Amino acid sequence: MNYISTRGNTAPMQFSDVLLMGLAPDGGLMLPETYPQIDRATLDKWRSLSYTELAFEIMSLFATDIPQDDLKILIDKTYTKTAFGTDEITPVRTLKDGIKILELSNGVTLAFKDMAMQFLGNAFEYVLKQKNKRLTIIGATSGDTGSAAEYALRGKDNIDVFMMSPHGKMSEFQRAQMYSLMDDNIHNIAIDGMFDDCQDIVKAIQQDKAFKDKYQIGTVNSINWGRILAQIVYYFKGYFNATNNNDERVSFCVPSGNFGNVCAGHIAREMGLPIHRLIVATNENDVLNEFFKTGKYIPRKASETYITSSPSMDISKASNFERFIYLLIGKNGDELNHLWQDVSSGKGFDLSHLLHDANDKYGFVSGKSTHADRIATIKAVWESDKDLLDPHTADGVKVAREVRLADEVIVVAETALPAKFAETIIEAVGQIDIPRPPHTKDIESLPQKVVVLDNKAELVKEQIEKFVKL
Ligand SMILES: *Cc1c(COP(=O)(O)O)cnc(C)c1O
C-alpha cells in the first residue's frame, strides 16, 4: 500500500517510513492512496475474531511492508489482558437508557490514547531496529498524551523521551503518573510557564535543523498515522460487540479534540463498516461543531481557547481534520493547500456548499457540551445507573442523548476513566471513593523524577545533549 500526502507534493511512501513521520515534507498529512474495502463475507468472518486476530486482519491491509509474522508478534505483545484488563480488550456496557459505552480506557494511563500509543511504542522499537536508527522523542503535554507516550516508550531500545509539561498546572494524579517513571530513557521536564510555552519549545527545537538532525528529533503527536491505524481496529470491534449481526447499523459518538479518534471511525466507515452516523461531541471549544453545523471552519488561537473541565478536548485547531477535508473536497491537494493557508493565517474556510456531503455522504453530525452539561450528565448517570463517567465521556453521552433518533443505537467512546479527573467527579456527585485500578492506588506517594526549568528552549536542548548517547 502506498501512502501519499494530503498536499500532493510528497513522493509515495511505505508504512514503516510513514510510521516514524510527523508532518509530511510538504506540510501535509500522510494517508493511504485509497482505503481498503471490506465486503460482507469478510465482515461476517471477522465478527467472531478475537481483538488481536481482528487487529491483525485490519492492520495487515495497511502495514504491507512489515512481514506478517512480525506484525502478528507486535499485535500480540500489545493487546493483552494484562495490559487492558479483559480478553475483549474493548468491552461494551449498556446504560439504562440504551446508550452503549465502548470501554477504550482500561489501559495503563486510564485514557483511550493507550490503545494506539502502546502499539506505537512496540512498532517504533521494531522499525528502528530494522532500519538501524534511533529517535529522540520530544513532546509537550498538559496530561493524557504525555503520560500515554511515556508509558508506551519506557524502557524501549533506541528511543529517548523528553516530555515538557507546565510546572504546577497538572493534577496531582497526572503529575504522579508521569513523574513516577524511573526509566533511564524517560525525561520529565516541568517548564515554568503554560502549556503553550511547552509547545513553543517543541517547535523551536524542531526548527533548529542541525540539532534536529544530530539528535534525530521526532514526535508522537496525534497526526501520527500509526495511531490512527490502531484506532480503526476498535471501531470494528466495538461494532461487533454492540450488534448481533452485520445488518444492524449503529452510530458512534466520539468526544473530540484533534479529530484523531473520530477520524479513525470515519476511515472504518469508508472501509465499509455499517456505521450509521459519526457524532462529533465537543466541549466549549466547539470549532468542529461549528463546521458540521455550518460548513465554516474557523480555528481559534490558543488565547481564545477555553480551559474546561474536559481538558483533553481544549483544542481549537483540529490537527487531523485535514485527512477528512482532503476526501470531502475530492482529493485535490492544491485546493487543500489553499484551505490550510487560510487556516494558518487564522482566517479559516467556508465549505458550506459541501456541508450536505459531510452530513449525508460521510454521516457526520455534531453537538456541544458545556461544564454545566457534563456535571449534570455525570450526576444523572450516577443516580440512574450507579455508573461513573469521566468528564470527556460525559460530553459524549450528553450529545448522544441530544441527537439520538428513534431506534438509533449509539455507542459512545469512553475516552478516559473518572479516576483521572477526581475534582470534577466530586463536583458532580459529591464526596465519594472513585474506583482506581490497582496499579494507580498509591501512585501519589511514589518517588518522582522531574527537572524544573525556566521557559527557555536552550535549557531543554542542554538536557537532551546531556542525556542522549549518540
Ligand atoms: C485526547 C483525548 C480526547 C480527544 O481525542 P482526539 O483524538 O484528539 O479527538 C478526548 N478525551 C480524552 C480523555 C482524551 O485524552
PDBQT file of the ligand as one rigid body, heavy atoms in Angstrom, charges set to zero:
ROOT
HETATM    1  C1  LIG A 501      -7.173  13.023  23.534  1.00  0.00    +0.000 C 
HETATM    2  C2  LIG A 501      -8.489  12.939  24.217  1.00  0.00    +0.000 A 
HETATM    3  C3  LIG A 501      -9.695  13.302  23.570  1.00  0.00    +0.000 A 
HETATM    4  C4  LIG A 501      -9.726  13.868  22.166  1.00  0.00    +0.000 C 
HETATM    5  O1  LIG A 501      -9.365  12.937  21.181  1.00  0.00    +0.000 OA
HETATM    6  P1  LIG A 501      -8.967  13.421  19.710  1.00  0.00    +0.000 P 
HETATM    7  O2  LIG A 501      -8.435  12.221  19.040  1.00  0.00    +0.000 OA
HETATM    8  O3  LIG A 501      -7.909  14.488  19.902  1.00  0.00    +0.000 OA
HETATM    9  O4  LIG A 501     -10.173  13.982  19.060  1.00  0.00    +0.000 OA
HETATM   10  C5  LIG A 501     -10.893  13.133  24.248  1.00  0.00    +0.000 A 
HETATM   11  N1  LIG A 501     -10.906  12.677  25.515  1.00  0.00    +0.000 NA
HETATM   12  C6  LIG A 501      -9.785  12.333  26.177  1.00  0.00    +0.000 A 
HETATM   13  C7  LIG A 501      -9.880  11.853  27.576  1.00  0.00    +0.000 C 
HETATM   14  C8  LIG A 501      -8.532  12.443  25.554  1.00  0.00    +0.000 A 
HETATM   15  O5  LIG A 501      -7.419  12.101  26.228  1.00  0.00    +0.000 OA
ENDROOT
TORSDOF 0
